[in-house]
């Protein structure tokens, strides 16, 4: 079978397309999945670039969607022919967080889904939403579930709330979609007027170009009549968090899910304290969060936004496209 491996110490030029032996038949509690699609995340990019050290020969990509080809004894949740999607933390099934590293995450501490076939414990997957293509389903593992947990699980989002999303990557676009699905008002930022026009078409109520309006936190306050937003989906980290603290309302919620700015900054901790706002770091979610999200998707017409798809052999080009920042939504790999 075809697979992509990564040579240490990483780098896009160290991705290698190889032929591998197909895995053995599934043992008790396992399923064999024919992988049809994956999607790219910043975490995957960090692994292949060597920003996160990975074992020599690691198979990258944390997201995987495909079809069950065989089941082992005692597997009752899945049947041959089911469409399934992988879990980011395959051993975290429910309850409060139990992991603080990526040792069990596919594509990082474990081999991932840049390959044609996997045999894994059945609990490493959930069923995919009905009617989703494999590429659409593959976007849910990391980006979709992160946005869902940030807003719905931890933020307790409700109709009438106001949500601020930063940028137009996969998590931010999912957050926009989930917020609109639940009746919230959305303010979106980007450095591209063209992308802002596209997010308005997706339902954003207000948009701000953070290049032309660097103090966008104050602009958000103006848009909300001085009140501030109920939720911030914060993907930038130190470089954007000060403006997010200005933008959030008293008692509001900031979900810290990324540090894409990779720079230091004044975190305005005194203002954070005075506002009594909640700043919560979170990484994706557990299996039952994913199942709840998929039930919601089955009950609605929301579909993921896929910017572009690449073949497995063009994985390096796909990461270079991600690196360019030209995409809006998700970049997928289709096998």
N, C-alpha and C positions, 0 to 999 in steps of 0.2 A: 504494500500500500504506500501511497505518497504521504510524506510528512515534511515539515520544516523543522530543522534543529538550529540551535544557536551556539556558536563557538564562544568560549570565554576569551577575553573579558567582555564581550558584547560589542555591538556596533552593527549598523544596518548592512555593512558589507560582509558580516560574519553569519548572516542567515543562509542556510544551505538546504536546498530541496533534495531529499533522499528517498530511497526505497527502503521500507522497513517490513519486517515480518508481521503478518496480521496477528492480533492477540488471540489467545486461546479462547475456547468456549467459556461462557460465563459460569462461575461457580454459584453455589447457593447464595442468594441475596444479591446477585449481580445481574446487570443487563449489558447486552452488546448494542452499541449505538453506531449507526452509520452517520457520521458528521457531514452535514450539508452546508453549514454556514457558521461564521463567527463574526464578531465585530470588534473594532479597535477601541481601546481606552488609553488614557494617559498612563495608567499603571503598566499596561503592556509595552507602551513606548519606552518607559523608564527601564523595564527589564531588558529589552532588546538593545537599547543604547548603552547598557552597562551602568546606568545610574543606580539601579538596584542589582547587586551581584546575583548571578544565577549560575547553576552548575553547568559545566561544559556539556554540550549536547542536549540541553534542556529544550523541550518542545514548548514554544510559547503559546499565548492566547488563553485568556481566562474564560471567555464566553464560547459556548458551543450549543448548537441546535441541530437536531437530526431526527432519525427514525429508529425505533427499537427493532433490531433484527432478531434477537433471541433473548430469552430470560432464563435465569437460573432457578433452581428449586427455591420454594418459599417466597417468591416474588408475586405479590398479589395486586400491587398498585398499578402495574403496567402490563400491557399485552403487546405482542408482536404487531408492528404497524403503527403504534402510537407515536405521535410527534412529541418530542421532549426538548427541554432546555436545561442547561446546567446551572448549578449553584456556585456562587463565588466562594463562600465558606462552607464546604461540603459537610463538615462535621458539626456545624452550628445549626441546629434544627429548630430551636424555640428558646424563649426566655431571654434573660439579660445577656449582654455580650460575654462570650467565653474565650475570645481570641484577641490577641494583641499583636499578632504578626501575620506573615503570609506563608507560613510553613506548610499549610494545607491548601493554599490557593492554587488552582490549576494555572499553569503558565508561569509560576513563580517558584514556590516550594515543591510543587508537583508538576509533572508533565501536563501540558495543556491541550488545546483542541485544534492546533494547526496540523491536523492529520485526518485521515479518512475514516478510521474506525477506532473506537475506544471500548474497553470493558471496564466498568466501574460499578461500585455498589449502587443499587437502585436509588438509595436516598441521596445520591449526589445530583439527582435530577428532579424536576417537576414536569408535569405535562405542560405543553405549550398552549397558548390561547387558541381557541377554535378559529380556523380560517386564516391564521397568520402564515405567511411564507416562512421558510426556515431563516432567511435573512432577518425578517422582522422579529421573529422570536429570539434570535441571538442577541438583539440589542437590549434585552430585558435583564440579563444576568447581572450586569454591573451598573450601567447608566440608568436604566429604568428603575431598578430596585432602590438605588441610592436616592433618586428624586422622590419615589414613593415613601420611603422611610422618613426622609427629611420633612416632608410636608404632611403626610397623612398620619404616620405612626407617631413620630416625635412632636411634630408641630400641631397635630390635631386640627388640621385645616378644616374650615367650614365655609359655607356660602357667605359672601359679603366680606371675607378677609381680603387683605391686600398683600401681594407677594412680589418681591423684588428678585429677579434672576439676572445673573451676571454672565454676559457673553452668550455665544450661540453654539456651544458644544453639546454633546449628547445629553449630559445631566441637565443642563439648563433648559434645553428644548423639551425634554420630558417634564421638567418642573412646570414650564409654561403650559403644556398640554394637560397635566393633571390638575393644575390650579384652575384652568378654564373649565375643565370637566366638572369640577366641584363648585362652580359659581363664584370664583374669586376674581378680583381685579389684579392685573399683572402689569408691572413696570419692568422693562427689559433694557439692558445696556449692551453696547457694542462699540467698536471703533470704526465700524463700516456702515455708512448710510444705506448701502445696498442691502446688507444683512438686516438692518433695522426695518427696512421696507418689507422684507420677507417675514420677519417675526410679527409685524403688524397683520400681515395676511393670515398668520397662524392664530391670531386672536389677542396679541399683546395690546393692552389698552393705551399704554404710554411707552415711549421709547426715548432713550438718552444716548447720545454719542459721548463716551467718556473722554475722548481725545479733545473735542471742542468744548466740553464741559467737565473739566477735571474735578471740580467740587460737586460731583453728582449726588453726593449725600444730601447737600442742601437743596438741590433741585428736586430730589425725591420728597423732601419735607414740604416744599412748595406745592408739589402735585397732590399731596395728601392734606392740604390745608394746615400744615404745621404739625400734623398728628404723627406721621411716620408710618412705616409699613409694619404689618403684623409678622411677616416672615421674610427672611433673607436667605437665599440659597447661595452661600458664599464659596466660590471655587478658587478665588485668587490667593487668599492667605494674607500675609503681612502687607503686601502692596495694596490691597483693596479693603482690608478689614476696617481701617479707620473710617472710611467713607460709609461702610455698611453700618458701623456703630452709630454714626450720625443719622443714617436713614431709618433705623429701626425705631419703633415706637417705645414708649415706656412700657416695660413688662413684655416686650416682644421677644421673638425667637430668631436666632441666627444659627443656621446649620453650617458648620465648618466642614466641608467635604473635600477641599483641595487646597494646595499651596502652589498654584501654577505660576504666581508671580516670582517665586524664588528670590525674594528680597526682603530686607528688614524694613521696619516701619514703626511709627509711633502708634501703639495699639489703643490709645485713648481709654485706658482702663478705668480712670476716674469717671469718665462719662458713662462707661458701661455699668459701673456700680450705681451711679446716680439714677440711671434709667431702670435699674433692676431688671435688665434684659437677660435672657438666657442664651449663652453661647455654648453650643454643644458640638463637639467633634463626633463624627460618625463615619463609618466605612460600610457601605452597602447594607446588608441585612441578613436575616436568617431564612431558612427554608420556608417556614410558615408565613413570614412576611411575603415571600415570593408567591406562594400559593394564594394569599389574599389579594395581592395585586392582580394576579391572573384571573381570579374570579371577577374582579372589577372590570377588567378588560373584556372578558366574555360577556358582560352585561351592557357594554357600551360599544361605540363605533370608533374609538380612538385607535389610530395606527401610528407606529413609529415613523419618524422622518429619517429616511436614508438618503444621504447626499450622493454616495457613489459606491459601487461594488468593484472588487478586484478578484482575480483568480488566486488560488493558493500560491502559484509560482511567482506571482507579482506582489508578494507580501511586503518586500522591501519598498516597492513603489508606493504601496498603500500607506506605509509608515511615513514616507517622505511627503506624501500628500497631507497626512495628518500634521506633520511638522510644519508645513507651509501655513497652516491656519486658515486655508481658504474654504474649508468645509462648513456646513451648517447642519447640525444633527449628527448622524452616525455614518461611519465608514465601515463597510462590511467586506468580508471575505467569503466567497461562495465556491464550494468545492464541486 
